């Protein structure tokens, strides 16, 4: 089950897995352009294009109509931890 965050008019669903292998297994079953099963209708809503982000043991689906926010979230999640 995801943890859902409401960010203004946007929504972020975060799925945390025990390890990167579990994420790879789950991702192999998904159409990442729709963040859902291949061939299934868009489950996120009419006219909503989800942003799918995968990193380490996390999958995030960001629902927004703001491409700048989408890009910033993707960059923040994939940047990794701070470096020394």
C-alpha positions as CSV (number, residue, x, y, z in Angstrom):
1,X,0.0,0.0,0.0
2,X,1.3,3.5,-0.8
3,X,1.8,6.3,1.5
4,X,0.0,9.3,-0.1
5,X,0.9,12.9,0.2
6,X,-1.1,15.9,-1.0
7,X,1.2,18.6,-2.2
8,X,-1.0,21.6,-3.0
9,X,-3.1,20.4,-6.0
10,X,-0.8,17.5,-6.6
11,X,-0.6,14.0,-5.1
12,X,2.4,11.8,-4.5
13,X,2.0,8.1,-3.9
14,X,5.1,6.4,-2.5
15,X,5.6,2.7,-2.4
16,X,8.6,1.4,-0.3
17,X,9.9,-2.1,-0.8
18,X,12.3,-4.2,1.2
19,X,15.1,-4.0,-1.4
20,X,16.0,-3.0,-5.0
21,X,15.3,-6.6,-6.2
22,X,11.7,-6.3,-5.1
23,X,11.4,-3.0,-6.9
24,X,12.8,-4.5,-10.1
25,X,10.3,-7.4,-9.9
26,X,7.4,-5.0,-9.4
27,X,8.6,-2.6,-12.2
28,X,8.9,-5.5,-14.6
29,X,5.1,-5.9,-14.4
30,X,4.3,-2.3,-15.1
31,X,3.8,0.1,-18.0
32,X,5.8,2.9,-16.5
33,X,4.3,5.5,-18.8
34,X,0.9,4.9,-17.1
35,X,2.2,3.5,-13.8
36,X,-0.1,0.5,-14.1
37,X,-0.4,-2.9,-15.7
38,X,0.3,-3.1,-19.4
39,X,-2.8,-2.6,-21.5
40,X,-4.9,-1.5,-18.5
41,X,-6.7,1.9,-18.6
42,X,-5.2,4.8,-16.8
43,X,-6.2,4.2,-13.2
44,X,-5.1,7.7,-12.0
45,X,-8.0,9.6,-13.6
46,X,-9.1,11.1,-16.9
47,X,-6.5,13.4,-18.4
48,X,-3.9,12.7,-15.6
49,X,-0.5,11.7,-16.8
50,X,1.4,10.2,-13.9
51,X,5.2,10.7,-13.4
52,X,6.8,7.4,-12.5
53,X,10.0,7.5,-10.5
54,X,12.0,4.5,-9.4
55,X,15.1,4.6,-7.2
56,X,16.7,1.9,-5.0
57,X,13.8,0.5,-2.9
58,X,11.2,3.1,-3.8
59,X,8.6,3.7,-6.4
60,X,6.8,7.0,-6.5
61,X,3.9,8.1,-8.7
62,X,3.4,11.8,-8.9
63,X,0.1,13.2,-10.2
64,X,0.4,16.8,-11.2
65,X,-0.4,19.1,-14.1
66,X,2.8,21.1,-13.5
67,X,5.7,19.8,-15.5
68,X,8.2,21.9,-13.5
69,X,7.1,20.3,-10.2
70,X,7.2,16.9,-11.8
71,X,10.8,17.4,-13.0
72,X,11.9,18.7,-9.7
73,X,10.4,15.8,-7.8
74,X,12.0,13.3,-10.1
75,X,15.4,15.0,-9.7
76,X,15.1,15.1,-6.0
77,X,14.2,11.4,-5.6
78,X,16.8,10.1,-8.0
79,X,19.7,12.3,-6.7
80,X,20.4,10.0,-3.8
81,X,21.7,10.8,-0.4
82,X,24.0,13.8,0.2
83,X,27.6,13.1,-0.7
84,X,30.6,14.0,1.6
